[in-house]
Amino acid sequence: MTSRPHRLLPLLLPLALLRPAPALADNAFVTDPEAPTPSSVREGVRWQERATPPPPWPEEADLIEFELDRPHAGFRYFIDGRHLQIGDDGVVRYTLVAQGPSGARNLSFEGLRCTPRGTYKTYAYGAAGRFVLLDEPQWQPIGERDSERFRKALWRHHFCVPRGFTPRPRKDMIRSLQGRIAPLQNSGFLTD
């Protein structure tokens, strides 16, 4: 008479061989379920925009005219230098005045981010001596259209460090708008 455990042995032996040996579990060539993270990588903080009220209506004496690479259908562009600001969130906020050939002016309160291709947001438009806030304004990429050449110029030449993707110091922004900045600083090469 045979005992029952001996009959199960031929059935359990193949199952035991399928289970990995303890030495295989410590094998350096076995891949982890998640890729290892380098020690230099730190957990990031998601960017969050700060709420900012519109500035006061600009005074004529505070307007700084800036030039575009080529004339733009007779329009002239100005920035309110007194209320140009860099927020804690890294957004450059400014009042833009666009003056048409007839002398009529359009005002807007905008923000610009120094991202690799540049983004902007229009917070408010000026009307009758005050700003009217827009409902839920959205960040937009700075396009290549002629109507947005002034924003491209602000992003490329005046507000952002070339290839640094950070805002310039405010005093350098003012100097650049006034045309008093060294050519090397606008060339696209980082200065010392």
C-alpha contacts under 8 A as a table, 3 or more apart, distances in Angstrom:
res1	aa1	res2	aa2	distance
2	T	6	H	7.30
3	S	6	H	5.94
3	S	7	R	7.27
4	R	7	R	5.33
4	R	8	L	6.72
5	P	8	L	5.27
5	P	9	L	6.30
6	H	9	L	5.22
6	H	10	P	7.65
7	R	10	P	6.55
7	R	11	L	7.70
8	L	11	L	5.20
8	L	12	L	6.17
9	L	12	L	5.18
9	L	13	L	5.99
10	P	13	L	5.51
10	P	14	P	7.43
11	L	14	P	6.47
11	L	15	L	7.41
12	L	15	L	5.24
12	L	16	A	6.28
13	L	16	A	5.17
13	L	17	L	6.46
14	P	17	L	5.17
14	P	18	L	6.57
15	L	18	L	5.25
15	L	19	R	6.88
16	A	19	R	5.53
17	L	20	P	7.48
20	P	24	L	6.30
20	P	25	A	7.08
21	A	24	L	5.47
21	A	25	A	6.93
22	P	25	A	5.32
22	P	26	D	7.07
23	A	26	D	5.60
23	A	27	N	6.83
24	L	27	N	5.13
25	A	30	V	7.65
26	D	30	V	7.95
27	N	30	V	5.75
28	A	31	T	7.84
32	D	35	A	6.27
32	D	36	P	7.81
37	T	41	V	6.89
38	P	41	V	5.68
39	S	42	R	7.68
47	W	89	D	7.54
48	Q	89	D	6.86
49	E	89	D	5.75
49	E	91	V	7.94
50	R	87	G	7.65
50	R	88	D	7.48
50	R	89	D	6.20
54	P	109	F	6.66
54	P	123	Y	7.89
54	P	124	A	7.50
54	P	131	F	7.00
55	P	83	H	6.55
55	P	95	T	7.80
55	P	109	F	7.94
56	P	130	R	7.79
57	W	129	G	6.42
57	W	130	R	6.20
57	W	131	F	7.63
58	P	62	D	6.79
58	P	63	L	7.32
58	P	80	D	6.05
58	P	95	T	7.64
59	E	62	D	5.45
59	E	63	L	6.97
59	E	80	D	7.80
60	E	63	L	5.59
62	D	80	D	5.47
62	D	81	G	5.54
62	D	82	R	5.76
63	L	78	F	5.69
63	L	79	I	5.49
63	L	80	D	4.60
63	L	81	G	6.01
64	I	78	F	5.10
64	I	79	I	5.23
64	I	80	D	6.31
64	I	81	G	6.18
64	I	177	L	6.77
64	I	178	Q	6.65
65	E	76	R	7.23
65	E	77	Y	5.65
65	E	78	F	4.17
65	E	79	I	6.54
65	E	177	L	7.07
65	E	178	Q	7.17
66	F	76	R	7.87
66	F	77	Y	6.00
66	F	78	F	6.02
66	F	79	I	7.66
66	F	177	L	5.29
66	F	178	Q	6.60
66	F	179	G	7.65
67	E	70	R	7.93
67	E	76	R	7.85
67	E	77	Y	7.37
67	E	177	L	7.98
68	L	71	P	6.40
68	L	72	H	7.56
68	L	149	R	7.48
68	L	150	F	6.57
68	L	153	A	6.47
69	D	153	A	7.85
71	P	74	G	6.60
71	P	75	F	7.61
72	H	75	F	5.63
72	H	76	R	7.83
72	H	146	D	7.72
74	G	100	G	6.40
74	G	101	P	5.29
75	F	98	A	6.56
75	F	99	Q	5.50
75	F	100	G	4.68
75	F	101	P	6.02
76	R	98	A	5.83
76	R	99	Q	5.12
76	R	100	G	6.65
77	Y	96	L	7.15
77	Y	97	V	5.76
77	Y	98	A	4.74
77	Y	99	Q	6.34
77	Y	150	F	7.47
78	F	96	L	5.86
78	F	97	V	4.99
78	F	98	A	6.53
79	I	84	L	7.64
79	I	94	Y	6.72
79	I	95	T	5.74
79	I	96	L	4.93
79	I	97	V	6.30
80	D	83	H	5.83
80	D	84	L	6.28
80	D	94	Y	6.71
80	D	95	T	5.46
80	D	96	L	6.77
80	D	97	V	7.89
81	G	84	L	5.23
81	G	174	I	6.64
83	H	94	Y	6.58
83	H	95	T	7.41
84	L	92	V	7.38
84	L	93	R	6.02
84	L	94	Y	4.78
84	L	95	T	7.22
84	L	170	R	7.60
85	Q	92	V	5.77
85	Q	93	R	5.36
85	Q	94	Y	6.61
85	Q	170	R	7.02
86	I	89	D	7.97
86	I	90	G	6.07
86	I	91	V	5.67
86	I	92	V	4.49
86	I	93	R	6.27
86	I	167	P	7.43
86	I	170	R	7.21
87	G	90	G	5.27
87	G	91	V	5.30
87	G	92	V	6.39
87	G	93	R	7.33
88	D	91	V	7.48
90	G	113	R	6.97
90	G	166	T	7.38
90	G	167	P	6.91
91	V	111	G	6.02
91	V	112	L	5.70
91	V	113	R	5.16
91	V	114	C	7.68
91	V	167	P	7.81
92	V	111	G	5.44
92	V	112	L	5.18
92	V	113	R	6.45
92	V	159	F	7.36
92	V	167	P	7.04
93	R	109	F	7.32
93	R	110	E	5.69
93	R	111	G	4.30
93	R	112	L	6.48
94	Y	109	F	5.87
94	Y	110	E	5.61
94	Y	111	G	6.43
95	T	107	L	6.93
95	T	108	S	5.72
95	T	109	F	4.52
95	T	110	E	6.34
96	L	107	L	5.66
96	L	108	S	5.34
96	L	109	F	6.35
96	L	110	E	7.31
97	V	105	R	6.43
97	V	106	N	5.72
97	V	107	L	4.65
97	V	108	S	6.77
98	A	105	R	5.58
98	A	106	N	5.20
98	A	107	L	6.50
99	Q	102	S	7.95
99	Q	103	G	5.75
99	Q	104	A	5.65
99	Q	105	R	4.40
99	Q	106	N	6.47
100	G	103	G	5.33
100	G	104	A	5.48
100	G	105	R	6.39
101	P	104	A	7.46
106	N	125	Y	7.82
106	N	126	G	6.90
107	L	125	Y	5.74
107	L	126	G	4.75
107	L	127	A	7.65
108	S	122	T	6.84
108	S	123	Y	7.54
108	S	124	A	5.66
108	S	125	Y	4.28
108	S	126	G	5.65
108	S	131	F	7.76
109	F	122	T	6.07
109	F	123	Y	5.60
109	F	124	A	5.11
109	F	125	Y	6.24
109	F	126	G	7.69
109	F	131	F	7.72
110	E	120	Y	7.00
110	E	121	K	5.55
110	E	122	T	4.34
110	E	123	Y	5.47
110	E	124	A	7.13
111	G	120	Y	5.48
111	G	121	K	5.17
111	G	122	T	6.48
111	G	123	Y	7.39
112	L	118	G	7.19
112	L	119	T	5.80
112	L	120	Y	4.32
112	L	121	K	6.54
112	L	155	W	7.41
113	R	118	G	5.88
113	R	119	T	5.34
113	R	120	Y	6.22
113	R	167	P	7.92
114	C	117	R	7.69
114	C	118	G	5.41
114	C	119	T	7.19
114	C	155	W	6.75
114	C	159	F	7.76
114	C	160	C	5.60
114	C	161	V	7.97
114	C	165	F	4.81
114	C	166	T	5.39
114	C	167	P	6.18
115	T	118	G	4.72
115	T	119	T	6.69
115	T	165	F	5.35
115	T	166	T	7.59
116	P	163	R	7.57
116	P	165	F	6.09
117	R	141	P	7.21
117	R	142	I	7.03
118	G	141	P	6.11
118	G	142	I	5.61
118	G	152	K	7.82
118	G	155	W	6.43
119	T	139	W	6.18
119	T	140	Q	5.33
119	T	141	P	4.37
119	T	142	I	5.30
120	Y	139	W	5.47
120	Y	140	Q	5.37
120	Y	141	P	6.44
120	Y	142	I	6.54
121	K	137	P	6.53
121	K	138	Q	5.94
121	K	139	W	4.78
121	K	140	Q	6.19
122	T	125	Y	7.73
122	T	134	L	7.80
122	T	137	P	6.47
122	T	138	Q	7.79
123	Y	133	L	5.89
123	Y	134	L	5.78
123	Y	137	P	6.07
124	A	131	F	5.80
124	A	132	V	5.22
124	A	133	L	4.18
124	A	134	L	5.36
125	Y	131	F	5.47
125	Y	132	V	5.44
125	Y	133	L	6.73
125	Y	134	L	7.67
126	G	129	G	6.73
126	G	130	R	5.57
126	G	131	F	4.35
126	G	132	V	6.17
127	A	130	R	5.57
127	A	131	F	6.12
127	A	132	V	6.95
134	L	137	P	6.00
142	I	148	E	7.00
142	I	151	R	6.83
142	I	152	K	6.44
143	G	148	E	6.39
143	G	152	K	7.67
144	E	148	E	6.74
144	E	149	R	6.97
144	E	152	K	7.80
145	R	148	E	5.49
145	R	149	R	6.67
146	D	149	R	5.21
147	S	150	F	7.60
148	E	151	R	5.42
148	E	152	K	6.50
149	R	152	K	5.02
149	R	153	A	6.15
150	F	153	A	5.06
150	F	154	L	6.24
151	R	154	L	5.00
151	R	155	W	6.10
152	K	155	W	5.12
152	K	156	R	5.86
153	A	156	R	5.15
153	A	157	H	5.47
153	A	158	H	6.90
154	L	157	H	5.69
154	L	158	H	4.86
154	L	159	F	5.60
154	L	160	C	7.86
155	W	158	H	6.20
155	W	159	F	5.41
155	W	160	C	5.66
156	R	159	F	7.13
156	R	160	C	6.41
156	R	162	P	6.96
157	H	160	C	7.02
157	H	162	P	7.87
157	H	176	S	7.45
157	H	186	N	5.83
158	H	168	R	7.92
158	H	172	D	7.97
158	H	173	M	5.38
158	H	176	S	5.41
158	H	177	L	6.13
158	H	186	N	7.95
159	F	167	P	5.74
159	F	168	R	5.71
159	F	173	M	5.49
160	C	164	G	7.57
160	C	165	F	6.27
160	C	166	T	5.67
160	C	167	P	4.41
160	C	168	R	5.22
161	V	164	G	5.09
161	V	165	F	5.94
161	V	166	T	5.68
161	V	167	P	5.90
161	V	168	R	5.37
161	V	190	L	7.71
162	P	165	F	6.71
162	P	186	N	7.06
162	P	187	S	7.57
162	P	188	G	4.73
162	P	189	F	6.58
162	P	190	L	6.73
163	R	188	G	6.50
163	R	189	F	7.42
163	R	190	L	7.35
164	G	190	L	7.59
168	R	172	D	6.24
168	R	173	M	6.27
169	P	172	D	5.38
169	P	173	M	6.49
170	R	173	M	5.01
170	R	174	I	6.39
171	K	174	I	5.17
171	K	175	R	6.25
172	D	175	R	4.97
172	D	176	S	5.95
172	D	181	I	7.42
173	M	176	S	5.09
173	M	177	L	6.15
174	I	177	L	5.17
174	I	178	Q	6.22
175	R	178	Q	5.11
175	R	179	G	6.22
175	R	180	R	4.98
175	R	181	I	5.70
176	S	179	G	4.99
176	S	180	R	5.63
176	S	181	I	5.09
177	L	180	R	7.60
181	I	185	Q	6.89
181	I	186	N	7.73
182	A	185	Q	5.57
182	A	186	N	7.21
183	P	186	N	5.36
183	P	187	S	6.15
184	L	187	S	5.00
184	L	188	G	7.72
184	L	189	F	7.05
184	L	191	T	7.46
185	Q	188	G	7.22
185	Q	189	F	7.13
185	Q	190	L	7.22
185	Q	191	T	6.59
186	N	189	F	7.62
